[in-house]
């Protein structure tokens, strides 16, 4: 069971891989030119349920604030790291959406492994600007084109959970542009420096409550009783975004109400703790797997009932 948790990712991301997003060109820091929104290429959007995490968004916006034309523009690199399900990808997607008018290009790379990196980079060759520059589908050609760009660009390596040298092989060779990496591997800091990284932990409790109520479709007519019930649930779930999302999904499915969830979860968690294969599991593993297991049991029960004559 613990192996499943070690493989956990930010699973709430919409399906699809973003290869490149062309944004509005930024010529002046204070008053960027306004143009029609550019065509988006295979762009995953932030979850409609994205809640809070403002401190991390503000940190990224400050670090990557666009420089004036007179400034020297050396490369800036930043790492967001933490356990799976902490919201790294969702924060990055929201950041990319918020700053889309500040960059000429935002390139999104699925960095799950070397094959996905190559596939994402090759996909960049299909955007009109790359085609006009006679970029072919080799990673070398794409990276060379990115290094030749005079406009501001951001290259995002998402889910880069392997070793740093895998990502390093696919960094543009010059010292321009901005790099943002998400990873479960803290060693990825070797590419950005310790001071240019942040480790994600649980959400702020108020943000976690807001996410649970939104996911449970209980935003309307919130009573003090519902607020307190939500607070108890997110507290026992350590405000882990993935666990809170799973709890909300269970409640909104009609399987139980917000008052019953805590009891169901506690009973299921005790059963898990008694299982030999779960001995020594971390609090994170216990919490996230507990919410998953509760949901999966219900799905399994439904399938069994539907198959019965």
ZIHURA-V870313 format. One record per run of one state. SS is the DSSP state (a for helix, b for strand, c for the rest). FROM is the first residue (numbers start at 1). TO is the last residue. Records with the same first field share a line. If there is no record, write none. Layout:
SS: FROM-TO + FROM-TO
This chain:
c: 1-1 + 7-19 + 23-39 + 42-53 + 64-75 + 82-87 + 99-104 + 111-113 + 125-127 + 133-138 + 149-152 + 159-163 + 169-177 + 184-185 + 192-193 + 200-204 + 216-223 + 237-240 + 253-257 + 274-275 + 279-282 + 308-309
a: 2-6 + 54-63 + 88-98 + 114-124 + 128-132 + 139-148 + 164-168 + 186-191 + 194-196 + 205-215 + 224-236 + 241-252 + 258-273 + 276-278 + 283-307
b: 20-22 + 40-41 + 76-81 + 105-110 + 153-158 + 178-183 + 197-199
